[in-house]
Amino acid sequence: MKKTLALVAGLSLLAIPAFAQKGGEQPRPGEAGSRNMRVAAHIPLEGALEVADIEIEQELSRPYVYVPIRVKDAGFYIIDIKDLSKPKIIYRWTIESPELHRGSALGPAYLKHKGRYYFAESFQFNADGPDGDLGMIIFDVTGLPDTSKIKEVARVRFPRSKGGFHEIFAYKHSTGAPLIFTDVSGMPRQNIYDLEKLLSGAPDFGLVGFVPNPTATDTLTGRGYHDSYVGFDPASQQDRFYGAGGGGFHIYDVTDVKAPKLVKSIVGVAGMTGGHTFTPTPDGRYAVAESEYQYAPLRILDLNPPVPAGTDPQRASMASSRPIGAYTARWQGLPHNHEVRWPYVFVSHYEEGIQVFNMMDPTNPYTVAYYDHYDGPIAIGAMGGGVGNGSFGVDVRNADGLIVSSDLTTGFWAFYMEGFSGWNGNQWGVPNNSSAQDWDKGPDGVRKVPKVSLK
């Protein structure tokens, strides 16, 4: 009984913006933001119902945003935001013979290696059609804004399990290796690709390892994993993989990418039969977890909860599966993808647009800003579900705090939040690590061990 009351108590603290209390009515874009959110740019994208996630480059000298085109005419947009008052689409790429490709393009990522810039996008095409084994395509985009210099450099295929890759995550490993982690359709694993090896023509497109899923295939998505996050953990000096998928959430030590080691599995979380997204705080103490279905709030998990001495080891291992907090902007809605910039969490909340909450006290998260750029109607999902419309993806540029969002109906948006002019974790007393990679210096907190002469 005490466990039930604790969870209910946590859910009772969910932050509810004022507009969400109006019997389902929603204001139109331009009239839907909190006073501390300012629209910086907007482009109504053609065929916006087909866009997906969003990725922004982190260097101010490269003001480029990538938005995948999800289903029809699968491909991507590149948007130039050098002048935020006049954002413009400078490039649109579409897969050849798009009418024959049934499936989607979804996951964007960018990497920098040896002074060159690359954009990677994942694809999931039906196994019985063209490119059924295509997982991702990588482009050299170093020459932007001159789009004539964009060059496709690799098509990564995985014939062992057709259906492609759903999501990808780019990571600068503590060894300096530029890695791409990908889920694999129909298999309980995440593949690990080394961009340098891939570009040099290594076997299997530079596949250097994989992360298994110890709890088999996710019954919600048909994949072993859905999303992943990879970050450096200064306390353990480990590169850690955080995977959401079959059975729940799994953390692996991937310092040695050829031999990942399971650190912890978090399964049996209330109401979460499978994992969609799993994002830790920079210090690795807490994580924001999502299981994508209507009415499901984001759960906040304590990854290292205090356990009384003498506690049974099995009970101790289950302690993280009890959420210590939860968040949703509207109980009928669905928070989707999110970016953690401690203590803030930026959420693409589908019909509620962009929501920002503070989790300084993870047991009591509360809304600090929002902008509802979806103009309705509600409960009519673009992706077949009741609430699958509105803000699909979100990203944050750490250098100046610019927030970008992709909306399935109204297109591309960019915002500034008052008081948030950039993010550096060290200023908050945490490692300066987030989904935004430092491609030049690598992750924060790596102890440099002096080389010992063997002479």
C-alpha positions in Angstrom: 0.0 0.0 0.0 2.8 2.4 0.8 4.3 1.9 -2.7 1.0 2.8 -4.3 0.6 5.9 -2.3 4.2 7.0 -3.0 3.5 6.8 -6.8 0.2 8.6 -6.6 1.9 11.3 -4.5 4.5 11.8 -7.2 1.9 12.0 -9.9 -0.1 14.5 -8.0 2.7 16.9 -8.4 2.6 17.0 -12.2 2.8 20.5 -13.6 -0.3 21.6 -15.6 0.0 24.7 -17.7 -3.0 27.0 -17.7 -4.0 26.3 -21.3 -4.3 22.5 -20.5 -7.2 23.2 -18.1 -9.6 24.6 -20.7 -11.5 21.6 -21.5 -9.3 20.6 -24.4 -9.3 24.0 -26.1 -6.0 25.1 -27.4 -4.9 28.5 -28.5 -3.5 29.0 -32.0 0.3 29.4 -32.6 1.4 32.9 -31.7 -1.0 33.0 -28.7 0.1 29.9 -26.9 3.4 30.6 -25.1 4.4 31.4 -21.6 5.7 35.0 -21.3 9.3 33.8 -21.0 9.3 32.0 -24.4 10.1 34.0 -27.5 9.6 32.8 -31.0 12.9 33.3 -32.9 12.0 31.6 -36.2 9.3 29.6 -38.0 9.0 27.9 -41.4 5.7 26.0 -42.3 7.3 23.0 -44.0 5.7 21.5 -47.1 4.4 18.1 -46.2 4.9 18.8 -42.5 2.8 15.8 -41.6 5.7 13.7 -42.7 8.6 15.3 -40.7 10.2 13.6 -37.8 12.9 14.4 -35.3 15.3 17.4 -35.5 19.0 18.0 -35.1 20.9 21.3 -34.8 24.6 21.8 -35.2 26.3 23.1 -32.0 28.8 25.5 -33.5 27.5 29.1 -34.0 29.6 29.3 -37.1 27.5 26.5 -38.6 23.9 27.6 -38.3 22.3 24.5 -39.8 19.3 22.5 -38.7 18.4 19.0 -40.1 14.7 17.8 -40.3 14.0 14.3 -41.6 11.1 13.7 -44.0 9.5 10.7 -42.3 7.4 8.8 -44.8 6.4 10.1 -48.2 9.4 11.1 -50.3 11.7 10.0 -47.4 14.7 12.3 -47.0 15.5 15.5 -45.1 15.6 19.3 -45.1 18.5 21.5 -44.3 17.5 24.9 -42.8 19.9 27.8 -42.6 19.2 29.9 -39.4 22.2 32.3 -39.7 19.6 35.1 -39.8 16.9 33.9 -37.5 14.5 36.7 -38.7 14.8 35.1 -42.2 15.3 31.3 -41.8 15.4 29.5 -45.1 15.4 26.0 -46.5 18.6 25.6 -48.4 18.5 21.9 -49.3 16.0 19.1 -49.7 17.2 15.6 -50.4 14.8 12.7 -51.3 15.6 9.0 -51.7 15.6 8.0 -55.4 12.3 6.4 -56.6 10.5 7.5 -53.4 7.2 6.0 -54.7 8.7 2.5 -54.4 10.1 3.0 -50.9 7.6 2.0 -48.2 8.8 2.9 -44.8 10.3 6.0 -43.2 13.3 8.2 -42.5 13.6 9.2 -38.9 16.8 9.6 -36.9 19.1 12.5 -37.6 22.6 12.9 -36.2 25.7 15.0 -37.0 29.3 14.3 -36.4 32.6 16.2 -36.8 35.8 14.3 -37.4 39.2 15.5 -38.6 37.9 18.9 -39.5 35.0 17.6 -41.6 31.3 17.6 -40.8 28.9 14.7 -41.4 25.1 14.3 -41.3 23.7 10.8 -40.8 20.1 9.7 -41.1 18.5 6.4 -40.3 16.0 4.6 -42.6 13.4 1.9 -42.2 12.1 0.5 -45.4 9.9 -2.6 -45.8 11.9 -5.7 -46.1 10.2 -6.8 -49.3 10.9 -3.5 -51.2 13.9 -1.6 -52.4 16.6 -0.9 -49.8 15.0 -3.2 -47.2 18.4 -3.7 -45.7 19.4 0.0 -45.6 20.0 1.3 -42.1 21.5 4.8 -42.6 23.0 7.1 -45.1 25.9 9.5 -44.2 26.6 12.7 -46.0 29.6 15.0 -45.9 28.2 18.5 -45.3 31.4 20.3 -44.6 30.9 22.7 -47.6 27.7 24.2 -46.3 26.1 26.7 -47.1 27.3 25.7 -50.6 24.8 22.8 -51.1 26.6 21.7 -54.3 29.4 20.4 -52.1 27.1 18.0 -50.2 28.3 14.5 -50.9 26.9 11.1 -49.9 29.8 9.1 -48.5 28.2 5.9 -47.3 25.1 3.8 -47.3 25.2 1.5 -44.3 23.3 -1.8 -44.8 22.6 -4.6 -42.4 21.3 -7.6 -44.4 21.2 -9.9 -41.4 18.0 -8.3 -40.3 16.0 -6.3 -42.8 14.0 -3.3 -41.8 16.7 -0.8 -41.1 17.5 1.4 -38.1 14.8 3.3 -36.2 17.0 5.7 -34.2 20.7 6.6 -34.1 22.9 8.4 -31.6 26.3 10.0 -32.4 28.9 9.9 -29.6 32.5 11.1 -29.1 34.0 8.2 -27.2 36.6 8.7 -24.4 39.1 7.2 -26.7 38.4 9.9 -29.3 36.5 7.5 -31.7 33.5 9.0 -33.5 30.8 6.4 -32.9 27.2 6.0 -34.1 24.9 3.7 -32.1 21.9 2.3 -34.0 19.0 0.1 -33.0 18.3 -2.9 -35.3 14.8 -3.8 -36.5 13.9 -7.3 -35.5 17.0 -7.9 -33.3 17.5 -7.3 -29.6 20.7 -5.3 -30.0 22.3 -1.9 -30.7 25.0 -1.8 -33.4 28.1 0.4 -32.8 29.7 1.9 -35.9 33.1 3.7 -36.0 32.8 6.6 -38.5 36.6 6.7 -39.1 36.7 2.9 -39.9 33.5 3.2 -42.0 35.0 6.0 -44.1 38.2 4.0 -44.6 36.3 1.1 -46.1 36.5 -1.3 -43.1 34.4 -4.5 -43.3 30.7 -4.3 -42.2 30.7 -0.5 -42.7 32.9 -0.1 -39.6 30.8 -2.2 -37.3 32.9 -2.5 -34.2 30.5 -4.0 -31.7 27.0 -4.3 -30.4 25.1 -3.9 -27.2 22.7 -6.8 -26.4 19.3 -6.4 -24.8 19.0 -8.8 -21.9 15.1 -8.8 -21.9 14.4 -9.7 -25.5 12.2 -7.9 -28.0 10.0 -5.0 -27.0 6.3 -6.0 -27.5 5.4 -2.3 -28.2 7.8 -1.6 -31.0 9.0 -5.0 -32.3 12.6 -3.8 -31.7 15.1 -4.8 -29.0 15.8 -1.2 -28.5 14.0 2.0 -29.5 16.1 5.0 -28.4 19.5 5.2 -26.9 21.7 7.7 -25.2 25.5 7.4 -24.6 27.4 9.5 -22.2 30.6 9.5 -20.1 30.4 8.8 -16.4 33.2 10.6 -14.6 32.7 8.7 -11.3 33.3 5.3 -12.9 35.4 6.6 -15.8 33.2 4.6 -18.1 31.5 5.4 -21.4 27.9 4.3 -20.6 25.1 3.3 -22.9 21.5 4.0 -21.8 19.1 1.9 -23.8 15.3 2.0 -23.8 13.5 -1.0 -25.3 12.4 -4.5 -24.7 11.3 -5.0 -21.1 12.5 -1.6 -19.9 15.8 0.2 -19.6 19.3 -1.0 -19.6 22.7 0.6 -18.8 25.9 -0.9 -20.2 29.6 0.0 -19.8 30.8 0.5 -23.4 34.3 1.7 -22.7 35.4 -1.4 -24.6 33.0 -1.3 -27.5 33.9 -4.9 -28.3 32.8 -6.2 -24.9 30.0 -4.2 -23.4 29.2 -5.0 -19.8 25.8 -4.8 -18.2 25.7 -2.3 -15.3 22.0 -2.3 -14.4 18.6 -3.2 -15.9 15.6 -1.3 -14.7 12.5 -3.4 -15.4 9.0 -3.6 -14.0 8.6 0.1 -13.8 4.9 0.9 -13.1 2.9 1.2 -16.3 6.0 0.7 -18.5 6.0 -2.6 -20.3 8.7 -1.3 -22.7 11.0 1.6 -23.0 10.9 4.4 -25.6 13.5 7.0 -24.4 16.0 6.9 -21.6 18.0 10.1 -20.8 20.3 10.4 -17.8 21.3 13.6 -16.0 24.9 14.7 -16.6 26.1 13.1 -13.4 24.3 9.8 -14.1 22.3 9.9 -10.9 18.8 10.3 -12.3 17.1 9.6 -15.6 14.0 10.7 -17.5 12.2 7.6 -18.9 9.4 7.4 -21.5 7.1 4.6 -22.6 5.2 6.0 -25.5 1.4 5.7 -25.2 -1.4 8.2 -24.4 -1.8 9.2 -20.8 1.7 8.1 -19.9 3.8 10.7 -18.1 7.5 10.9 -18.2 8.9 9.0 -15.2 12.0 10.2 -13.3 14.1 7.3 -12.0 16.8 7.3 -9.3 19.6 5.3 -10.9 21.5 5.0 -7.6 19.0 5.1 -4.8 20.1 4.9 -1.2 19.5 1.4 0.1 19.5 0.5 3.9 22.4 -1.7 5.0 21.5 -5.4 5.0 18.8 -5.0 2.3 18.2 -8.2 0.3 20.3 -7.8 -3.0 17.2 -8.6 -5.1 15.2 -5.9 -3.4 18.1 -3.5 -3.7 18.3 -4.0 -7.5 14.6 -3.2 -7.8 14.9 0.1 -6.0 15.5 2.1 -9.2 12.3 0.7 -10.8 10.1 2.8 -8.5 9.8 6.3 -10.0 10.5 9.1 -7.7 8.8 11.7 -9.8 6.7 12.1 -13.0 5.8 14.8 -15.5 3.1 15.6 -18.1 1.7 18.9 -19.3 -1.8 17.4 -19.9 -3.0 14.1 -18.5 -4.8 13.2 -21.8 -1.6 14.0 -23.8 1.7 12.4 -24.4 5.2 13.7 -23.8 7.6 12.4 -26.5 11.3 13.1 -27.1 13.3 15.2 -24.7 16.6 16.8 -24.1 18.2 17.1 -20.6 20.2 20.3 -19.8 20.3 20.1 -16.0 18.2 21.2 -14.3 15.9 21.7 -17.3 14.3 19.1 -19.5 13.0 20.2 -22.9 10.1 18.1 -24.1 8.5 17.7 -27.5 5.0 17.1 -26.1 3.1 16.4 -29.3 -0.2 18.3 -29.0 1.1 20.6 -26.2 4.1 21.7 -28.3 7.4 22.5 -26.5 7.3 22.1 -22.7 10.2 22.9 -20.4 10.3 21.6 -16.8 12.8 22.0 -13.9 13.9 18.8 -12.2 16.3 20.3 -9.6 14.1 18.4 -7.1 13.4 15.3 -9.1 10.5 14.4 -6.9 8.7 17.6 -7.7 9.3 18.6 -11.4 7.4 21.8 -12.5 6.9 23.7 -15.7 9.0 26.7 -16.3 8.1 27.6 -19.9 6.1 26.3 -22.8 5.0 27.2 -26.3 2.2 25.3 -28.0 2.9 25.6 -31.7 0.4 22.9 -32.7 -2.9 24.5 -33.9 -5.2 21.5 -33.6 -7.5 19.8 -33.8 -6.7 17.6 -30.8 -7.1 13.8 -30.5 -6.6 13.3 -34.2 -3.1 11.8 -34.6 -1.1 12.2 -37.8 0.6 8.8 -37.0 -2.6 6.8 -36.3 -2.7 7.3 -32.6 -5.0 9.6 -30.6 -2.4 12.2 -29.8 0.4 11.6 -32.4 0.4 15.1 -33.8 2.2 18.4 -33.0 5.8 18.6 -31.7 7.7 15.4 -32.7 11.3 16.4 -32.0 13.3 18.9 -29.9 16.9 19.9 -29.7 19.0 22.6 -27.9 22.1 24.5 -29.0 24.3 24.8 -26.0 26.3 27.8 -27.2 23.3 30.2 -27.0 20.4 28.2 -25.6 18.4 28.2 -28.9 15.6 25.6 -28.8 14.3 24.0 -32.0 11.3 21.9 -32.6 9.7 20.0 -35.5 5.9 20.0 -35.7 4.0 17.4 -37.7 1.5 20.1 -38.8 3.1 23.6 -38.5 6.7 22.8 -39.4 10.0 24.2 -38.0 10.2 26.4 -35.0 13.0 28.0 -33.0 12.7 29.7 -29.5 14.7 31.4 -26.8 13.7 31.0 -23.2 14.3 34.0 -21.0 17.2 33.5 -18.6 18.5 30.5 -20.6 21.3 31.9 -22.8 23.3 28.7 -23.1 24.3 25.7 -21.1 27.5 24.4 -19.6 27.1 21.7 -17.0 30.1 22.9 -15.0 28.2 26.1 -14.2 25.6 23.9 -12.5 28.1 21.7 -10.7 27.7 18.7 -13.0 29.8 17.3 -15.8 29.5 19.3 -19.1 28.0 16.3 -20.9 24.7 16.1 -22.8 23.5 14.8 -26.1 25.4 17.6 -27.7 28.9 16.3 -28.3 32.2 18.2 -28.0 33.7 16.7 -31.1 37.0 18.6 -30.6 37.7 17.9 -27.0 35.7 14.8 -26.2 33.6 14.1 -23.1 34.1 16.1 -19.9 35.6 14.4 -16.9 38.1 11.9 -18.5 41.1 11.6 -16.4 44.3 11.9 -18.4 46.6 9.0 -17.4 50.2 9.8 -18.1 51.9 7.4 -20.4 54.5 5.2 -18.7 57.7 4.4 -20.6 58.4 0.7 -20.9 62.1 1.2 -21.5 
